Each structure stands twice: as C-alpha cells, then as structure tokens.
Amino acid sequence: MTFEHLQRTLQAYAQQGQRYFTTSSFQSHSLVLLHMLSRIDRDIPVVFINTGYHFPDTISFRDKIMRDFGLTHLIDTRSTVPKAMQLDAQGRFLFTSNPDYCCYLNKTAPLDELLRTYDVWINGVRADQSASRSKMKETQEAPHNSMRLHPMLDWSSKQIYAYQKEYNLPKHPLDVQGYMSIGCEPCTRKMDADMQEREARWYGLAKTECGLHTDLISS
C-alpha cells in the first residue's frame, strides 16, 4: 500500500465515523508505518503493548519517536494480571516455562480487550517476515467486529530501507549492538548471520509469533 492509498483509506474511515488505532513495537523497521501515519494524522492513537519486560532502551526510544514525529496520543496498555501472579507451579516466571501463555497474558489479552472499543487496527506486518504472515491479506476481520489493516503487507525489506534512507529515520539504539528483531528482554537475543529476522525473538524455541497475528485474526 502506497502512502497515498493509506491516506485515502484513513480519510474514508474518518468520514464513515470508524475509530482506528495503530500498534507499534518502535523497532527500526516499524518506524516506516508510524512515520507515514504521522504525516496523515498526528492524533492517531498509538498503542504500545507494555509487557513490563521491554528493554529500557525501547521505552526511551518510544518516547523520543513520539516527540520527534509529533504524535500526540500514546496508549500504554498492560496486562491486568500482576507479575507476581505470572508464575508457574514451581514459582518460575512464565516466560521461562510457558512463553505462549506469557505472551497471551501480556500482549494478546490486553489488545483483544482494546479491540472492543475500536473499529480498525492498523499494524505493520509484512508478508516477507514469516510463513504465517505471507498468507495474510491487506484487510482481515478481527475479534469483536473489528478489522485489521495491513498497509505494509506487500513491502519488501528493500523498500523499508529506501524509505528509512529517504526520510532519515532513526534506528533503535540496540540495532548497532546486533539486535535486529527486538521484543521482551528475557526472550530476545542478538542475531546470528544464518538466522531469519524473527528467530532471535524466542531463541531456541519453535516460536516466531506472540499471538497477536495468529489469534487476533480471521482467515
């Protein structure tokens, strides 16, 4: 989807009275969509799913980007389950023993609840990121009669780089340290040369998705 197409789409949503928001992980590649949205609507709600396990660098970078892009509406959403209750029977944090359930509590469930109050969720998934994402469509149904919009679905990493270069977009501070796909600190590691983009997110596990883009979507 081009910038012009995205602009027309958002204008149509506004004219129809549909409430939309975007999510962002504030990784370097995520900034392309966020920057385009800031050129169209600086008051768009930007949802940051705060798991409580993010790198401190991500939190400070998030705040800087919101200021630099002139975005005015940050929603910091969190799990309703306290960390003290996110333990298994042996007293271990769930990210060590049941990362799928940890992701559900801290990411999927909070966003599922948010979808009850909005009509359109704009997110930056790309078809070239994983096998499951390659099967997605530009628009798809989501829970609670909401809809997902994937403006970046047909973008390649080369196009992402070209946009970053054209607008001189900043990079996440952990990029220079070798982190290319940045999630929660306990589960993220630096990339090896032979790894795919998302393999570093849950290293050593047969897991490349947290549930946001597998559970909160209809085929």
N, C-alpha and C positions, 0 to 999 in steps of 0.2 A: 504494500500500500504506500503510495506516494504521500508527501506532505500535503499536497493539495487535496487528495482524496480523503485523508484523515480530517482535514479542516472542514470539508463539506459534510463529512459524516457527523462530526461533533455539532455543527450548526443544525443539522437535521434533528439530532437528539434534543437539542435545546428547544427548537421550535415545536417539537412533539411533547415537551414537558417531561422528557425522560431524564432521570437523575443518573449521572455517570461518575465514576471514580477510576483512578489508576492505582496499581501497586508498583512498588519499586524496591529492589534489593540494594540499589545505589552502587552496584558494581559498575565498572567502566563501560561495559557493553550495554548496560541498562540505561545509561545516560542519553543515548540517542533518542529513544522514545520520549523520555522525560523532557528533553530539550525541545523536541517538536511540539509536545503538548504545551510547554511554557510559551511558545510562540503563538499559540492559538487561544489558550485560556489559562491565565496565571492563577485563577481562583479554583482550578480543578482540585478536588480532594485527592491528596497523595497519601496512600496508605502504606505505612511501614509496619510490617508484621514483626513486632519486637518480641523475640523468643526469650530474651533475657540472657542469651548465650552468645550474642554477637561480639566480634572483635571491637574493642574501644575505638579503633581506627574507623570502623564503619559508621559508628554513631556520630563521631565528629565530622566525618566526610559528608554524611547525610545532611547535617545542619548547614554545612558550608554550601552544598549544592542548592539547597532550598533558598538560601540567601542569594547566591550568585545567579540563579535562574529566575529570581523574582517570584518564586512560587509562595503563595500566602497561606495555604491550608494543608498542614500536615496532620494526619491522623496516626497516632502511635497506638496500635492495637495489640493487646496482650491476652494471654490465656487467663481464664477465670480460675484455673487450678493453681494454687500456690506451689512454688518449687519444693517446699517441704513435703508435699503430697505426691510429688512426681518421682516416687521411688518404687523399686520392685520389692518382692518379699524378702530379699536379702539386704535391703537397705541401700541398694545401689541406684544412682540416678538412671532414669530410663534411657538416656542417650547411650549408655554403656551396654544395656541388656536388651532393650526393645526400642530401637531408634524409630521404627514406624509409628509406634504409639506416642513417642515423644513428639514427633512431627505432627501427629494428629492433634495432640493437646495444645501445642504451641503455635501451630500455623493453620492447619486445616479448619479446626473448630472455630477459632476466632473469625476467620474470613467467612466461613459459612454463615455465621450469625450476622455479619455485616451485609451479606447479600440480601438479607431480608428487607433492608431499607434502601437499596439502590436497584436501578433497572439494568445498568450496563457496567460491566467490569472490563476495563481496558488493560491488557497486560502484554508484555513484550516477548512472549515465547517465539522461537524461530524453528522452522521445520528441520534445519540442519543441526540442531542441538542433540537430538536423540531419536530413536526409532519411534517412540510413542508420540513425540511432537510432530514427526513427519506425517502422521496420519490426521492431524488436526485441520480444521477449516478456518477460514477468516472470521466467520461468526458461528458460534455454537451456543446451544442452550446450557444454562447453569441452574443450580438449585433455586427454589423459591420464585419461580417465574422470571428469573433474571437472565441476562445474556452476556456472553463473553465476546469481546472484540480483540482480534489478534493482528494489529496493524503491521507487525514486523515479521509475520509468518514466512513471507517469501523473500526476506532479506538474507543475503549471504554475509559471512564474516568480512569479506572484502568490501561490501557496501557499508557495513558498520564502520570499518576502519576509515573509509573515504569520508564519511560524514564527520567522524571524530576529528579528522585532519582539517576538513573544511571549516569547521566551527571552533577548532582549537579546544576541544572539550578536555577537561582534566581527567586524570586517571586515579583510580582508587590507590591510596598510599601503599597498599600491600602488593600491588602489581609488580613493583620493582623488586620485591622480595621473592617473586616466583609463584605467587598465588594468582591463578587465572580464573577460578570459579570459587567465589567466596561466600560461605554460608556461616553456620554457627562455629565458633572457635573450637569446641571439643571434637568436632567431626570433620573439620577441613584440614587438608594438608597441601603442601606445595605440589605443583605439577611436575611429573617426570616427562621426559621427551616423548615417550611412547604412549602417553595417556591421552584419552579423549577429554574434551572440555569438562564434563561433569563427573568424571571418575574420581576426582580429588575431593568431592563433597562428602562422601561417606566411604572413605578409603577402606578397602578390604572387605566390603560388603557388596552383595548383589543388589545394589540400590542406587538409582540415579534420580529419583523423584521423591519429593516430600509428601505428595498427595494433593497439593493444590491443583495440579494439572492432570491428575488422573481420577481423583474422587469428585472434584467440583466441576464436572463437565459431563455433557450428554453427547453421545456419538450421533 
